[in-house]
Amino acid sequence: MSSSPTSQKSSLDDDSEIHENTPLKCPDLWLNDGNIVIRATHIDNSSVVLYRIHKSVLAMHSYFFRETFYDHASVLDNSSERVEGTPVLDMVGDSMEDVDAFLKTLYYPEFTAPLDRSASKSNFPATCAGQLRLSTKYIVTKLRNLIVSQFHDEYPCILDAWCQKENERKAACDSGLTMASVYPDPVLTISLAMNHEMHEILPIAFYDLTRTYNSPSITQGLHDDTALTMADTRRVVRGNAALTNALLSAVRAPFRYQTVPACALLREDGWGDRCSDAVDDPWTWACKSRLEEWWMHHFAQTYPEQSSDPFGWLAGAAEAAMPEDICAPCGSFMRSVIESLRESLWFKLPEFFDLTDDLHRWGFDPYPEPA
């Protein structure tokens, strides 16, 4: 085995008749003591790459290969083509790029670095898509779990964790890192999650994509919208509309279903000493008109520029300074109203994007550790 993987490939001079194209040996994984040749073919049959590696290594990581090599070993050995005396196993339906990334990840520790977002800033999830596809297909549980945990980290289901992640991304961009190295590609994320049993990250991944849908300048050029299926495109459009309508409805009536706070100001009609005395008649709540005026002014001044990110806008609104003529208890009450609205919208993301199956606890509980 070479000490470090390279990108060069050498031509195979012997046994070239096994394929219409001349296969190439992968120099990093053409091992003298290997006892199985893995053959990967380009999707258009334009090129072939061979890897001579160890059955034991594949079997150690993968239930599929363990069963193939040891439960059905004689069938494989007797029926397989051979290269330099070694049986050949075709990776049917797998792209050359996926096979190359998958096998090198099993053999070379440095190839796991791009999977760790805390240690390496890379184009996520493109750098681990091949490993995810093949670790799922061939039941390489530990590798799949490592990758899934990174998706969970990038797309947490807890609101506070998402806000923290967003703050980290903004700080990283401010430090000079490119957006492509910091922000995940939501289109590829959705495709991988749909096809590889990671439905739990879909609500926030779809929300992430709506931010680009609303404001292409945020992540312009970071993904290819044409990769979305028609069904997923409908989810983006309908989910974005449902979220926006729910937010605007709440903005127009912020104190609906809210208990009137213990206002420190005298009621406007001079009867009683606190707004809390007027629970049955909230129209006499002293700070109410001031809060409504501030709220609508804040919305008009700040929302249009931040409409692509409702949760980010609401977080900023909760921290905004209140006018001096609003008492402290009512100011705290207003912040609690905004926070309740954020949480309510967050918990409804699966419903907005029509993703309610098996996501009934989404937003309430952290993701469980991958099985």
Residue pairs with C-beta under 8 A, 6 or more apart in sequence:
1 28
1 29
1 31
1 107
2 27
2 28
4 108
4 110
5 28
5 29
5 104
5 108
5 110
5 111
6 27
6 28
8 27
9 24
9 25
9 26
9 27
9 49
10 24
10 25
10 27
10 30
11 22
11 24
11 25
12 22
12 23
12 24
12 25
12 50
12 83
14 83
14 84
15 82
15 83
15 84
16 22
16 23
18 81
18 83
18 88
19 39
19 41
19 48
20 45
21 45
21 46
21 47
21 48
22 48
23 39
23 48
23 49
23 50
23 83
24 47
24 48
24 49
24 50
25 49
25 50
25 52
26 49
26 50
26 51
26 100
28 104
28 107
28 108
29 51
29 52
29 53
29 103
29 104
29 107
30 50
30 51
30 52
31 52
31 53
31 54
33 54
34 51
34 52
34 53
34 54
34 86
35 54
35 55
35 86
35 87
36 52
36 53
36 54
36 55
36 58
36 69
36 86
36 87
36 88
36 89
37 50
37 51
37 52
37 82
37 83
37 86
37 87
37 88
37 89
38 50
38 51
38 52
38 53
38 88
38 89
38 91
38 99
38 103
39 48
39 49
39 50
39 51
39 88
39 89
39 90
39 91
40 48
40 49
40 50
40 51
40 91
40 94
40 95
40 96
40 99
40 100
41 47
41 48
41 90
41 91
41 96
42 48
42 95
42 96
43 95
47 96
49 96
49 99
49 100
50 83
50 88
51 99
51 103
52 83
52 84
52 86
53 103
53 107
55 65
55 69
57 106
57 107
58 65
58 66
58 69
58 106
59 65
59 66
59 69
59 70
60 66
61 106
61 140
61 142
61 143
62 138
62 139
62 140
63 138
63 139
63 141
64 137
64 138
64 139
65 138
68 76
68 89
69 76
76 87
76 89
77 87
80 87
80 88
80 89
81 87
81 88
82 88
91 99
94 102
94 133
94 134
94 137
95 130
97 130
98 129
98 130
98 131
98 133
98 134
99 130
99 134
100 130
101 111
101 130
101 131
102 130
102 131
102 134
102 135
104 111
105 111
105 112
105 115
105 131
105 143
106 140
106 143
112 146
113 119
113 120
114 120
114 122
114 127
114 128
115 127
115 128
115 131
115 146
115 147
115 150
116 150
117 124
117 150
117 153
117 154
118 153
121 172
121 177
121 181
121 182
122 181
123 180
123 181
123 185
124 150
124 154
124 184
124 185
125 132
125 150
125 151
125 154
125 184
125 185
125 188
125 189
125 192
126 185
126 188
128 147
128 150
129 188
129 192
131 143
131 147
132 144
132 147
132 148
132 192
132 196
133 192
133 195
133 196
134 140
135 141
135 143
135 144
135 147
136 144
136 196
136 197
144 370
145 369
145 370
145 371
148 198
148 370
149 369
149 370
151 189
151 192
151 193
151 198
151 201
152 200
152 201
152 367
153 165
154 165
154 184
154 189
155 162
155 184
155 189
155 201
155 204
155 205
155 208
156 162
156 165
156 204
156 366
156 367
157 200
157 201
157 203
157 204
157 362
157 363
157 365
157 366
157 367
158 363
158 366
159 311
159 342
159 343
159 346
159 363
161 366
162 204
162 311
163 311
163 315
166 312
169 182
169 183
172 181
172 182
173 179
173 182
179 219
179 222
180 221
180 222
183 219
183 222
184 208
185 222
185 223
186 205
186 206
186 208
186 209
186 212
186 219
186 223
187 209
187 223
187 224
187 225
187 227
187 228
188 223
188 227
189 201
189 205
189 208
190 202
190 205
190 206
190 209
190 228
190 232
191 227
191 228
192 198
193 199
193 201
193 202
193 205
194 202
194 232
199 355
199 357
199 358
199 359
200 359
200 362
200 367
202 350
202 353
202 355
202 359
203 349
203 350
203 352
203 353
203 355
203 359
203 362
203 363
204 349
206 232
206 235
206 236
206 239
206 349
206 353
206 355
207 239
207 243
207 311
207 349
207 353
209 236
210 236
210 239
210 240
210 243
210 308
211 218
211 219
211 308
211 309
212 218
212 219
212 220
212 222
212 223
212 308
213 236
213 237
213 240
213 308
214 240
214 307
214 308
215 307
215 308
215 309
218 308
228 236
235 353
235 354
235 355
236 353
238 352
238 353
238 354
239 349
239 352
239 353
239 354
242 351
242 352
242 353
243 310
243 345
243 349
243 352
244 307
244 310
246 345
246 348
246 352
247 310
247 314
247 341
247 345
250 256
250 341
250 344
250 345
251 295
251 296
251 299
251 303
254 291
254 292
254 295
254 334
254 337
254 338
254 341
255 282
255 288
255 291
255 292
255 337
258 333
258 337
259 279
260 275
260 276
260 278
260 279
260 282
260 285
261 275
261 276
261 287
261 329
261 330
261 332
261 333
262 274
262 275
262 276
262 329
263 274
263 275
263 276
263 285
263 286
263 287
263 327
263 329
263 330
264 274
264 327
264 328
264 329
264 330
265 275
265 286
265 287
265 327
265 330
266 272
266 273
266 286
267 273
267 274
267 275
267 277
267 278
267 284
267 285
267 286
268 284
268 286
269 284
271 284
272 278
275 284
275 285
275 286
275 287
275 288
275 330
278 284
278 285
282 288
286 327
287 326
287 327
287 330
290 323
290 325
290 326
290 330
291 326
291 330
291 334
294 322
294 323
294 326
294 334
295 334
298 317
298 320
302 313
302 316
302 317
303 313
306 312
306 313
306 316
307 313
310 345
311 342
311 345
311 346
314 338
314 341
314 342
314 345
315 342
317 338
318 335
318 338
318 339
318 342
322 331
322 334
326 334
346 363
347 362
347 363
347 364
349 355
349 362
349 363
350 356
350 359
350 362
